[in-house]
Amino acid sequence: MAALSDCSHARSFDPPARTTYMVLVLCFLTIVAEGYDIGVMGTIVPALLADPVWKLTPIEIGAMSSAALFGTLVGSYFISVMSDLVGRKLLLIGCVALFSLSMLGAAWAPTPFVFSVSRFIGGLGLGGVISAAAALTVEYSPLRKRNLNFALMYSGYSIGALLSALIGIAFLHSHGWRFVVALGASPLIATPFLAFLLPESLDFLLARGQTARARVLAARLGIEEAKLQRPADRAGPKPSIGAVFAEVFSRHNFWATISLWIAQVAAVLVIYGLGTWLPQLMRKLGYDLGPSLSFLAVFMLSAAFGGILIGQISDRIGTRKTIVGGYVIGALAVSGLTVKGGLLMNYVLVALAGFGSIGVAMVQLGFIASYYRAHARASATGWAVGVGRFGAMAGPMVGAYLAAQNVDVKWNFFAFAASALVAGAAIACTRSPHASGATIHAAKVSLEH
C-alpha cells in the first residue's frame, strides 16, 4: 500500500484538508455498512443452527452465507466496471441503497431460499462499493497521506463486522437473528447525505471530457484549476472496457495480476471462513455463546487497528515485506488456537489472527490498486475483489464441510492457516509496483525528455 504514494501515473490534486476528510469519512461509513452486512452472518450462525423452524444443517448455512458472496462476485466484475464508465458517486450511492434494502428482505424472509436470494441481490451492491470507495479515497488524498487514508477507509470493514458482533451480543438472545439482520438496512438513512456531500471523481470527469463540470466541482472543493491539467505524457486513455483490459493484462502487469488474484482468493478465504465460523468453532472449544461472540468482536477490532498499523509499517519497511510477514503471523496465530490454552491466550491469538488476515488484506487491496493507472483503477480493484469472492464463497463452505464431517476442530484452524500462507507466498512472487507497466512507461518518457 505504501506504493500508492509512489505511482507516477497518479494525479495529485492536493485537495484542501476539509475535502480529503469529507471524502474519507463518507467512504469509511459506506465500508462500515458493507462490513456489517457481510459480518452479520458470522454473528447469527449459532442462532440459525438453533432455529427450530428452519432446522438448518452446517452445509445449508454455509451455502446461505455464500449467497451474498456470489452476488458480490458478480457485482465486482460488472458493477465495478460501471464505476469507470458512469462515475464513482452515483454507483456508490446506488450500491449502498441496494445492499441495505436486501437486508430488509433477508430479515423478513419466510424460507432459507428467499433469505439466500435477498443476500445474493445485496451482494451485487457490495461488489461495487469497495472499488468505488477505494478509488475516491485514493484520488482525494494527498500523496503523502494516501497510505494512511486508504487504511483508515478500509478499516471500516472491520468496524462494521465488529458492530455486528456487538449488536449480536446485545440483542441476539433477546430479539432474535431477524432483528440483528434488519438493522443492516439503517444505511438507507445516509444516502441523501451521500448525494449532497460526496463529490464526483475529477479524474472521471476529465477523462470523459466533462471539463466544464470538473472546473465547477474543483472551484466548489477549493482545488485550483491549474492542478486539473495533466501533462500529455501522463494522460491516460478514456475509460472503456478495452482500455481497462489493456491495462490490467498488459505485458508488464499480467503476471502481477495473476499473483495478486491468487493472493486475494487465499486471503479472503481466511477472512470469510473465520468470520463465519469463529463463534461456532470457539463454542466447540468449550465457550458459551456470549464469549464466542466476544472472540469475533476481538477478531474484528484487532483487524481494524491492525490495518492502520500495518499501513504505517509498510511505509517504513516496504509493502511486500509487511504483507508477507503479516500473513505468517496470522497463520501462526490461527494454528495456535489448536493448542488448548487459557482464555487470555486465546484472545491474544484471535487478535493476532485478525491482524494477520483482515488487517493485512487492507494493505493488500491498496497494494493492488497501486499497480494500475487511474482510468482502470476502480475496475482493476473491483476485479481483484471479484476474484477474491471465490475464496469468500469457499471459506464458509470449508468450515461447513469440516463441521459436517465431525472432524476435530483443529483441522478448521489448520485449513485457514494454510490459506494465509498461500496468500503470503503469492504476494512474495510479485514485483514492486514501482516496476509496474505504468511506472516503467513514465520512466521511459522522463529519460527521453
CORWOGI-V582112 format. One line per field, one symbol per residue. ss: DSSP state (H for helix, E for strand, C for the rest). phi: phi as a letter, one per 20 degrees, with the letter a starting at -180 (. if undefined). A space follows every 10 residues. Layout:
ss=???
phi=???
This chain:
ss=CHHHHHCCCC CCCCCCHHHH HHHHHHHHHH HHHHHHHHHH HHHHHHHHHC CCCCCCCHHH HHHHHHHHHH HHHHHHHHHH HHHHHHCHHH HHHHHHHHHH HHHHHHHCCC CHHHHHHHHH HHHHHHHHHH HHHHHHHHHC CCHHHHHHHH HHHHHHHHHH HHHHHHHHHH HHHHHCHHHH HHHHHHHHHH HHHHHHHCCC CHHHHHHCCC HHHHHHHHHH HCCCHHHHCC CHHHCCCCCC HHHHHHHHCC CCCHHHHHHH HHHHHHHHHH HHHHHHHHHH HHHHCCCCHH HHHHHHHHHH HHHHHHHHHH HHHHHHHCHH HHHHHHHHHH HHHHHHCCCC CCHHHHHHHH HHHHHHHHHH HHHHHHHHHC CCCHHHHHHH HHHHHHHHHH HHHHHHHHHH HHHHCCCCCH HHHHHHHHHH HHHHHHHHCC CCHHHCHHHH HHHHHHHHC
phi=.gfgfdffee fdelfggffg fffffffgff fgffffgfff fffeggfffe ffeeleegff ffffffffff ffgffffdff fffeddofff ffffffffff fffffffdff cgffgfffff fffgfffeff fffffffffe dfgfcfffff fffffgffff fffffffffe cffednffff ffffefggfe fffffeefef ffgffffeme ffffffffff endffffefd ggfdfeffga ffffffffdf gfdgffffff ffffgfffgf fefffedggf ffffeoefgg ffffffffgf ffffffffff fffffedoff gfffffffff ffffffffef cfgfffffff ffffgecfgf ffffffgfgf fcfgfdffff ffffffffff ffffgfffff ffffeleggf ffffffffff ffffffffee efgfdfgfff ffffgfffd
